[in-house]
Amino acid sequence: MQVYKAAKYIRLSYTDDKSNESNSVGNQRKLIEDFVSRHPEIELVSEKVDDGYSGVIFDRPAFKEMMDDIMEGKINCVIVKDLSRLGREYIETGRYMRRVFPAYGVRFIAINDNIDTLNESAGDDLTVSVKNIMNEAYARDISIKTRSSLETKRKNGDFVGAFPVYGYRKSEENHNLLVVDEYAAQVVRSIFRMRLEGFSPYAIANELNRLGTLSPLAYKKYYGLPHAKKGYTDRKDCRWSANTVTRILQDETYTGTLVQGRKGSQHFKLKEMESRPSSEWIRVENAHEAIIDRNDFDLVQRIRNLDTRTSPQKDKVYLFSGILVCGCCGSRMVRKTNRYKDKEYHYYYCPTGKKNGCAHPVMVKEHELMECVRDSLKGFIANVVSLDEILSGIDQSRINRELIKEYSRQIAQNEQQLEQIRQYKMKLYESMVNGFLDKAEFLYNKSSYSARITQLEQAVAALKEKRTDVVENRSERNRWIENFRRFSDLEELDRKAVIQLVQVITVLGKDELQIQFNYQDEYEKALALITPVQERMVV
């Protein structure tokens, strides 16, 4: 009697009805073992389980392991609960049954479908074909229902992703709702604040690394939060980078808007995800608490877009690129250079022109424009500085409390890491003595821990210094006011000053400009705040 060395293959899909106990891993295992107990010619030598894998694809880890065992001659029999456990894709399932398994002399058994390739009369081609077609139809139906359900949830503002963006966590009560992760949210706010203050993404990343702030992936790994496996997360050095900072600065999620459906597969048989056009994304505003004010977010996007406009030599960005608009048609005005008798003359003009519909196109000389904008900025900055002196103390304590809390959280988190690493370092020698580490591993780990301890100690010292500045009232009074105060000695315009201070410049005529400053709403609110105070002083 021939003895068959069998593998029991078990598969459970994410889309299977979890209330149906018949498809559970335990039930499939018991059914197969009971079957083998009645067939003395079969010996179970291995068990392969794919838990959470679709039947329409065959790129499953346990299935591939089983095929390797088959090709190495370790097994010559495969047993499954029913045909759908092997697969739900008609063509590929049939190929394995009719070509691959016979080619390696493998006996295939699907218990509930009464299929046993050792018995030619059981599981005829027509029956198997019909079952395969039905299984594929079932997979297609489940896929359609699942996609429809997810689409509905997305449109309702329910979060359906596996991993929340850095700065948020899933609510304990409702896993489809994002709630603010306060520590990470403070880091996100710092990133946006630094960008608005003129720091590049590269400089922001360096500052965060200097302060010992864990990168998003390192933070999630350290606290055991859900995160993607493999790839970048497997690197030991998960530090902040300019790319990571840029992704955060571009993510609309931080404004309270949930954006989902950016990727998807074209067919239920395909597992490869493709990027969808932005017109197909599902956006739901006010789906969760915002971390970043919409105005600040929009300003950061504007800074990023405007900085892409460079001169032909690619060595600088034009002073008013993207900011100067025609007051007649709204087009962004373009810089042009004319040369006459070895001299260069620069001016801005409306590219639309009368031929294309602009009724009153205007041309402005660059040096006159610079003088006008500079004088207007100096006047506005003087007003803001005066306002700052009046506002002194009005909301100082609130801002100080916010900053003290932020720095204290970062200090506590770094000190927690510091204590843990010190404990690890203390146990290194003991591990070497007990044979768990050789001398080379001991020295390497000791050096790594020492370097990390030094980095964290420096970060804690820097954060404590910042906190002391706040406690002793040496920090900025009001962040938007500081944005203008830092330019209080402005004499010559540069790109940084224009971007940070000006929202848009509208050219109404050769001698008439309308300047919309950044934070103009905050300025007007502050004026409204002090008006009652001034009136009381007059009375």
Salt bridges, closest charged atoms under 4 A:
ASP16 OD2 - ARG85 NH1 3.31
GLU33 OE2 - LYS8 NZ 2.54
ASP34 OD2 - LYS30 NZ 3.09
GLU41 OE2 - ARG107 NH1 3.28
GLU43 OE1 - LYS5 NZ 3.51
GLU47 OE1 - LYS8 NZ 3.21
GLU47 OE1 - ARG29 NE 2.78
ASP59 OD1 - LYS64 NZ 3.08
ASP59 OD2 - LYS271 NZ 2.62
GLU65 OE1 - LYS48 NZ 3.57
ASP69 OD2 - LYS48 NZ 3.52
GLU72 OE1 - LYS74 NZ 3.19
ASP82 OD2 - LYS81 NZ 2.75
ASP82 OD1 - ARG85 NE 3.70
GLU89 OE2 - LYS269 NZ 2.94
GLU92 OE2 - ARG95 NH2 2.80
ASP113 OD1 - LYS131 NZ 3.23
ASP116 OD2 - ARG107 NH2 2.69
ASP125 OD1 - ARG98 NE 3.69
GLU136 OE2 - ARG140 NH2 3.50
GLU136 OE2 - LYS269 NZ 2.96
ASP141 OD2 - LYS145 NZ 3.25
GLU151 OE1 - ARG154 NH1 3.83
ASP181 OD2 - ARG169 NE 2.93
GLU182 OE2 - ARG189 NH1 3.00
GLU207 OE2 - ARG210 NH2 3.06
ASP237 OD1 - ARG239 NE 3.90
GLU252 OE2 - ARG283 NH2 2.21
GLU252 OE2 - ARG294 NH2 2.82
ASP298 OD1 - ARG294 NH1 3.23
ASP307 OD2 - ARG195 NH2 3.79
GLU344 OE2 - ARG339 NH2 2.94
GLU344 OE1 - HIS346 NE2 3.55
GLU366 OE2 - ARG335 NE 2.93
ASP375 OD1 - ARG374 NH2 3.39
ASP388 OD2 - ARG477 NH1 3.60
ASP388 OD2 - ARG485 NH2 2.60
GLU406 OE2 - ARG193 NH2 3.94
GLU415 OE2 - LYS464 NZ 3.44
GLU457 OE2 - ARG422 NH2 2.79
ASP469 OD1 - ARG474 NH2 2.28
GLU472 OE1 - ARG474 NH1 2.13
GLU476 OE2 - ARG479 NE 3.61
GLU491 OE1 - LYS378 NZ 3.45
